[in-house]
Amino acid sequence: MSAARILQEVCAAETREVALDDNDRPVAVRLTRLTEDRPVKIGQLVTGRLRAIALNQGGGFVELDDRAGEAFLRLKEGHGLTEGQSLELRVVAEPREGSKLARVALSEKAPDSLALAPWDSVRTEQVEPGDHTVAMAFDIAVSDTVNLPGGGNIALERTRALVAVDVDTSGRSDTGRAASRALKVNLEAAGELARQVRLRNLGGLVVMDCVSPLNREAGKQVRDRFASVFRDISGQHVKVLQPSELGLLQASIEWAETPIAERMLDAFGEKTPQTVCFDGFRRLEQEARAKRMDKLCLDLPRHALDWLNHDGVSLRQALAEKYGDRFTYDSTDPKTPLVFSVP
């Protein structure tokens, strides 16, 4: 596995984890929140009833027990199941935006190690709330662009059909022939893209516009770099094609976890009120640890305070249980959460 260690930041309201490679680059993140409507998770064992068989759509629709919603079960001709039948299942893909249902498989046919890579058999280190490396990893996981080691960057844009990736060579100072320079940046971009796909929990079709010129042999190297890096940090199935005559590297990756951006950002790419509120709680914990006797006020943007008052009662209770009942919450509508001592 490329993951060398895991950083775990445990707060009263949420736990954030980051898997780092040998060069301390983040390759995967995990987020567990005290209040979040996530009816099913990857690898979870569930039960349900086969509501309808639709082989023309590739399977059937399952009504999950415990009000966990609906899921899709892939089926083939001769599957032997009947509508209304109760089933034991395992979640193999979490739901996504755009009414994309969770996908399940019959428990006896699904592997029990789904999405473990790169989390299994790696040492975990506890860090303080607000840890810089953890914060940076989560910022990268929802950013539009990512810098390349040798200069330049890749920009990722997720559409309904695919993830489009552009390679920008601005700021690079590579020397040598044009083909050699192009190969170097394309190899860097392919490796970084593989890490970003896993880091962001992306799947489906990914298309990268490679830098030209790119001959057949160079294209194979770029394809192999993406495949080897991705397979080293993820258990998801991946199929990668050699770049086309137009220089497009295409990869098809099975969906597994809900993209991290869908859990943290709204439709416009801005942090949701819930995410802003959790950022504030993290800052509040930092101050509570540093000023153990002070009464503290968390000053939130108005929309975040509205969310907290409506949906965050359990968050305030969790923080009070951990640090004592010495916190108040208000809003002067700052751009970002603020924490200060009060009399």
N, C-alpha and C positions, 0 to 999 in steps of 0.2 A: 504494500500500500504506500502511496505517496504521502499520506498523513503521518507526521512524526509525533505530534502531540495534539491534545485538545485543551482549549481554555474554556472553563465553565464559570460564568458570572451568574450567581444566584442572588436574586432580589426577592423582596416580599411579593411583588406583583408578577414577575416574570423571570424566567431563566433563559439566558442566551449562551449558546455554545458555538465555538469556532474550531474547525479542524485545520491545522496548519501543516504545510509540507516541510521538507528538510531546509528550505530557504525561508521559512516563516511566512510563506504566502498562504492566504486563506483558500481552501479548496471546497469547504462545505460549511454551512451554518445550520443551526437548529434553534427554534424558538418555541418556548412553552409559556403560555400566558394563563393567568388565573381566570380571566374572563374572556372567552373567545368561543364563538359558535363553530366548533369543528366536530361534526357528528361522527366522522370516521377518520382513521389515520392509517398510513401505509403499514402493512403487515398485521393489522388488527384482525382477530377472529370475530366474525359476526354471524348472525342467523337471519334468515328472511324467507319470504314466500315468493316463488316465481309467478309474478303477476301476469306477464304476457310474453309469449314467444314470438320473435320477429326475425326469422332467419334471413329475410330480405335486407335487414339491417345488420346482420352478422351475429345475432344472439338473442337475448331476452332481457326483460326488465324485471328487477327484483325489488320488492318492497321490504326494506330492512326493518327488523324489530327495534323496539325501544325508541321509536320516533326518530330513527337515524336517517330517514329519507329514502330515496330511491337510488339504485345502482344498476350498472349494466354488466351483464354476464355474457361473455363470448361463447357461442355455441356453433356446432357444425351439424350437418345432416347425420341422423342416427345417434343423437346425443342421449336419447332414452329418458329425458325428463318430461314432466307434464305440468301444465299450468295449474297453479294452486299448490304445488308441491313445496314442502318446507325443506330448506337447504342449510347446510353448514358451509360457511364461506370464509375466504380471507381477502382483505382489501389489497389490491395490487396497484391501484392508482387512485389518488385522492381527487376530489372534485376541483373544478377550475371555473374561472369566469366564462361567461357566454353559455350558461346552462350545460356545461360539460359535467356529466354525472361521474360519480366515483365508479371505478371498475373493480369487479370482484371476480374471483375464481373459486371453483370448488375446493374446499380446504385440503382434500387429499391430493389434489393435483397442483397446488400452489407451493412454491418453496417457502420455508419458514425463515429465510434470511434476507427477505426483501429490504433493499435500501440500507443495509447495514454498512456497506462501504461508504466512506472510509472511517466509520465510527467504531468498528470492532477491533479489539486487540491493540488499542492505542492508549497510552497513559493520559490521564486527565489531571489538569492543574487548576485549582481554584484561584480565582482572581477577585479583586475588589469591585464593587459596583462602579461603573464608569470607566472600566479598563480601556485604555487607548486602543490596544490591538483589537479587542472585541468590537469596539465602536467603529473602527476603521473598516473591519470586515463587513459589518452590516451596511455601512455606507456604500462600500464598493458593490455589494450585492444588489443594490437598487439604483446604481448610477447609470447614466447613459453611455459614458465612455470609460475606457480603462487604458492606462499607459502601458506601453511595451517596454521591456528591459533595455533595449538598445535605442529607445527614442520612438516618437510617434505614438499612435494609439489605435484601438479598435472601438468602433461605435456600434452598439447593439440596439436594434429597434424591433420590438415584438409587435407583429401584426396578427390579424385573425388567422392568416394562412401559414405564416412562418416567422422565424427570427432572421431578419436581414442584418448582415454584418459588413461594415465598411472598414477598410484598412487605410489609415492616414499616416504617411511617412514624414510629415512635417517635423523638423527638428533632428532628424537622423543625419549622421555624418559618415555613413558607410563608404568605403572606397572599393575600387576594383571594377570589374565589368558589370554592365547593367543586369545581366542574368544572375550573377553572383549576389549582387545587392538585393535583387528581387527575391531570390531564394531565401536569403537570410531573414528578411522581414516577414516573408510568408510563413516560414517555419516558426518564428516567434509568435506570429499572430495565430497560427493553428493551435499551438500549445496553450496560449493564453485563452483562446476561445473555448477549448475543451474544459479548462478550469472554470471559466465563467458559466458555462452551461450547467455544470454540477453545482457551483456555488449558488446560482440563482434558482435551482430546481426547475430548469427548463426541459422541454421535450418537444416532440414533433419534428418538423422539418427546419433545419438550420442551414442557411446559405451565406457563404462568405465570398465577397468579391476580392479575389487575390490580386496582388500587384503584378503587373506584366514587366518583362516577358517571362513566360512560364512554359518550358517545354515538357514533354511527356515524362521524362525521368524526374525532373524537379517536381512535377505534379504528384508523382507517386510518393516522393519523400514528404510532401506537405500532407497528403492523405494519411500516410502512416504515422506522422507526428500527432495529428489530431486523435487518431484511433488509439495509439499507445498511451497517450496522456490520459484520455478519458477512461479507458478500461482500467487504468491503474488506480483511479479514485472513485469509480462508480460501478455498481453491479447492474446498472440498466443495460438492456440490449441496445447496441448501436450498429448502424450500417453507414459506412462512409464511402463515397464515390470519388474517383480521381477527378480533379478539376476539369470542367468542360472546355471546349474550344473557346468559349467566352471568358474563361478564367474563373468560373464559379465552382467553389468547393461545396458539395452538398452532403449533409449528414441527416439521417433519420434516427431519432432517439425515442425510445418508449417513454411515455409519461409515467411518473411515479408520484412525487410529492407535489403539493400545491406550490406554484411559484412564490417565492418569498415576497416579491413585490405586491402580489395580490393580498397578502396579509398585512402589509405595512402602508401601502399607498392607495389613494383613491383613483378614479378613472382619469384624472388629469395629471397623475404622477406626483401629487403632493401627499405629504404625510396625512393620514386620517386623524380625526380628533382622538381616537383611541391611542394611536401611536404617539402623538404629541403628549398625551397624558402619561403614557408609560415612560417617555423621556423625562418628564417632570418628576415622576416618582423615583426614577433612578438618581436624579440630582438631589432629591430630598433625602434619599438614603445616604448619599455621600456626605451631606452636611450633618445628618443625624449621627453618623459615626465620628465625624470630626468634632462636633459640638454636642457632647452627650448630655449636657444639662440644659441646653437652650430650647426655648419654644420657637418653632419654625413655621413660616408661612410659605406655601407653594403658590406662586403667582402664575396662572396659566392663561394662554390665549382664550378668548371668550368661548369659542366653539369647543375647546378641549374641556373647559370647566363645565359647560352644559352637558357634555357627554359624561363627565365624572359624576355630576349630580343625578343624572338619570340612570346610568348603568354601572357606576363604580363604587357603590356602597361597600361591597366586599373587599375592594382594594384598600379603602381607608381603614377598614377593620383589620386587614392583614398587616398593614404598616403599624397600626397602633398596638397590636399584639406583640410585634417584634421590637418596637422602640419606645412604647409608652404613648399615652394619649396626649401628645404635646405638639400636634400639627393642626394648622388651619389652612383653608383653601380659599383663594380669592382670584379676581381677575382685574388687572388694569389694562388688559388686552395687549400684553407684550408680544413680540414676534416669536419669541421662544420662551420656554418656561424659565422662571427665576425663583430662587430660594433665598430668603433672608430671615434673620432673627427678629423676633418681636418681643416686646416687654411682657 
